[in-house]
Amino acid sequence: MRLTILGCYAATPRTLTNPTSQVLEIKNHMFLIDCGEGAQVQLRKHKIKFSRINHIFISHLHGDHFFGLPGLISTFRLLGREKEMHIYGPKGIKEAITLLLKLGDSWTNYPLRFHELTSKDSEVIFEDEKVLVETVPLDHRIYTNGFLFREKLGERKLNVDAVAKYKIDKAYFQNIKNGKDVVLDTGEVISNAKLTFDPPKPKSYAFCSDTAYKPGIVPQIKYVSVLYHEATFLESEVHLSAKTKHATAKEAATIASAAEVETLMLGHYSTRYKSIELFKEEASVIFPNTLLAEDGKSFEF
Amino acid sequence: MRLTILGCYAATPRTLTNPTSQVLEIKNHMFLIDCGEGAQVQLRKHKIKFSRINHIFISHLHGDHFFGLPGLISTFRLLGREKEMHIYGPKGIKEAITLLLKLGDSWTNYPLRFHELTSKDSEVIFEDEKVLVETVPLDHRIYTNGFLFREKLGERKLNVDAVAKYKIDKAYFQNIKNGKDVVLDTGEVISNAKLTFDPPKPKSYAFCSDTAYKPGIVPQIKYVSVLYHEATFLESEVHLSAKTKHATAKEAATIASAAEVETLMLGHYSTRYKSIELFKEEASVIFPNTLLAEDGKSFEF
């Protein structure tokens, strides 16, 4: 699982800081999460292949999370894209994009599939054999979802020495990987546990931005590998976080701690602070394994 | 008159090239012309005061000329703007911006005044004591206007030595600047020509992008100080320019020559070419006084 931060600052794009957008590579998927203005330039800068992106998840319709989407859709067209593109986001996103394309008489020559979200409860919005994506309803000034990306439990790993020892024909291997026992010609039953190892623990990534402190999300994101939680403010500005429905670094850490996640990553920093290290300092007191998102940085998990 | 190029490339924003946007300073106005994605970051990079921009002119509703506008409008709000903002552009621009603000529940706390354009004939869209702006209808795939910015003829300049010689009281100075003669106490009439110099020749700037080769604009832009004319292609790709309703460098130079402008500036370059010098080479054969727009460059005229 690889996460590339295209932008992780709040409010407005600046010369050296970009609004929210990130790319999650998980099990051969390349998911784009939010798309603030300038995201397409960041994609180019970090040499991410546009053609590998087939799913875009938009948390909410504030400009710093989606004003880069119309331009990205247009660029896909200019690059000659033919594959369909799936866009998941709040109701209204289809109307907005469609209007902009109509005004420019610039319809895409690839299919745009909108999956508009309205539910206040979590729902599964994408699923294939290897990955599942569900919404994490958040608490912000407008309708907002986080997204929880989960790898599914993979096949059991074949114990090569064991199958050799019992001289098991490879025709049985797929059944064994699926968890089945094997009956030898002698009638002896070899339990699956002797023939396989546990599959790697599935990884999971919870993207939670923008949101006020919302302990209600803890059960859903319990034990995730990585929690990205917004931390627009420090506790010294907790009055602003309450007013604007954002969170502080301390609040993000409190969520991470309660959910017993493996790693917390902070982002969506207000540009009022001199150093983003201050966010890490504040959060680490409560949750030591805290990382800072930074524009252009990639993380392997 | 000072022109700052924020972006001058066609189609899509890239790491080092930006779509169309420019700032024209003329007689204390700071006009923003077009607003491709990333324009607000370019404004910051070139330290242009956001608060000085009160008028935005949008040529047409292709993304590379206006997808930076929603974000800029939002940023003005976040910066606490209170002054009204005037936006001139094709019909539909109000609906698009209004929908995006509505979806984000992010209404501006400053007045947005839309001046929607539909006329296929040139019309005056802004005028004050010193400056006049009129549309230049262009020929592109969708409804598109260029803009012609004209300084008005200023007051005549006082000949300080002459007024001293005739001992003319300063109470008469404004009348003299307005072109009046003076009658001395002796009854002698001093003609205005003896007391003043001609005012500086008014400057003018014609922004013509995007457009196919359109000789019909020549009478309107005759003798302008500076003509910015798009040159998306070289003549070697004239088949593409015809198909996409863009112009070549040669065609831009032909317009400049016919209109007897003082200076031609090229822009809106396709990124397919190795060097933009090729555009200058091609245009200079027909119109020697050709400049190349370049992102981040400022020109004084």
Interface residues (C-beta under 8 A of the other chain):
Chain A: A11 T12 P13 R14 T15 E37 G38 Q40 V41 R44 K45 L61 H62 G63 D64 F67 G68 P70 G71 S74 T75 L78 P90 G92 I93 E95 A96 L99 L100 L103 G104 D105 S106 R141 I142
Chain B: A11 T12 P13 R14 T15 E37 G38 Q40 V41 R44 K45 L61 H62 G63 D64 F67 G68 P70 G71 S74 T75 L78 P90 G92 I93 E95 A96 L99 L100 L103 G104 D105 S106 R141 I142
